Amino acid sequence: MAEEKKAKKTTKKTEAASKLRIKVSAYEHKLLDESVSKIIEAAARFDAEVRGPIPLPTKMKKYTVNRSTFVYNTSREQFEMRIHTRLIDILNPQAKVIEALTNLSLPSGVNIDVKMG
């Protein structure tokens, strides 16, 4: 009975360890959605189990700038940058899936963060 518990614990660790977590972010949401669909298609070609894309909250960076350098200091202009992010989990990835993802060409302006976990 103790051996069964140990076996269950080791299988849970291997299941948790075999997961690719891909975090994709970009300024333009259309460009982001296109690149996410390319990633999902590449993983689906090799029958990998994909969870996502999960939309994460949009980060907004706001900048306030004076319109004039010397006069009219109360006149200001505001700019904002929106960073859209999506999360994709690939469960039990094979070596072929990882190779296909590394060879994938995505447009510039799309940032990808891949973690094994």
C-alpha positions in Angstrom: 0.0 0.0 0.0 2.9 2.4 0.8 4.4 1.5 -2.6 1.1 2.6 -4.4 1.2 6.0 -2.7 4.8 6.5 -3.8 3.9 5.5 -7.3 1.1 8.0 -7.4 3.3 10.8 -6.1 6.0 10.1 -8.8 3.4 10.0 -11.6 2.0 13.4 -10.4 5.5 14.9 -10.5 6.2 13.6 -14.0 2.9 14.9 -15.2 3.5 18.3 -13.7 7.1 18.4 -15.1 6.0 17.6 -18.6 4.3 20.8 -19.6 5.3 23.7 -21.8 3.9 27.1 -20.8 4.1 29.6 -23.5 3.4 33.3 -22.8 2.9 35.4 -25.9 2.7 39.2 -25.8 2.4 42.0 -28.4 1.2 45.5 -28.8 -1.3 44.6 -31.6 -4.0 42.1 -30.7 -4.6 41.0 -34.3 -0.9 40.2 -34.8 -1.0 38.3 -31.4 -4.0 36.2 -32.4 -2.4 35.2 -35.7 0.8 34.1 -34.0 -1.1 32.2 -31.3 -3.0 30.3 -34.0 0.3 29.4 -35.7 1.6 28.0 -32.4 -1.6 26.0 -31.8 -1.5 24.6 -35.4 2.1 23.6 -35.0 1.3 21.7 -31.8 -1.8 20.1 -33.2 0.2 18.7 -36.1 1.9 16.3 -33.7 -1.2 15.5 -31.7 -0.1 17.4 -28.6 -2.8 18.4 -26.0 -3.2 22.1 -26.0 -4.9 24.2 -23.4 -5.6 27.8 -24.4 -5.1 30.5 -25.6 -6.0 32.1 -22.2 -6.2 35.9 -22.5 -4.4 37.5 -19.6 -5.2 41.1 -18.5 -4.0 43.8 -20.8 -1.3 45.9 -19.3 -1.6 49.7 -20.0 1.4 52.0 -19.6 0.4 55.6 -19.6 2.8 58.5 -20.2 2.0 62.2 -19.7 4.1 64.8 -21.6 4.1 68.6 -21.6 2.9 69.9 -25.0 5.0 73.0 -24.7 8.6 73.3 -23.5 8.5 76.7 -21.8 5.1 78.3 -21.8 1.6 76.7 -21.1 2.9 74.2 -18.6 -0.7 73.1 -17.7 -1.2 71.9 -21.3 -0.3 68.2 -21.4 -0.7 65.2 -23.6 -1.2 61.6 -22.6 -0.1 58.5 -24.5 -0.7 54.9 -23.6 0.8 51.6 -24.7 -1.4 48.4 -24.4 0.4 45.1 -24.0 -1.9 42.2 -24.9 -0.9 38.7 -23.6 -2.0 35.2 -24.1 -1.1 32.0 -22.3 -0.9 28.6 -24.0 -0.2 25.3 -22.1 1.0 22.2 -24.1 0.7 19.1 -22.0 3.2 16.2 -22.5 5.1 17.7 -25.4 7.2 15.4 -27.5 10.6 16.4 -29.0 9.0 16.9 -32.4 6.6 19.5 -31.0 9.4 21.4 -29.4 11.4 21.3 -32.6 8.4 22.5 -34.6 7.9 25.4 -32.2 11.5 26.5 -32.4 11.4 26.5 -36.2 8.2 28.5 -36.3 8.7 32.0 -37.8 6.6 34.6 -36.1 6.3 38.3 -37.0 8.4 40.9 -35.3 6.8 42.7 -32.4 5.6 39.4 -30.8 7.4 38.4 -27.6 7.5 34.8 -26.6 8.4 33.4 -23.2 8.6 29.6 -22.9 8.9 27.8 -19.6 9.1 24.1 -18.9 7.4 23.1 -15.8 
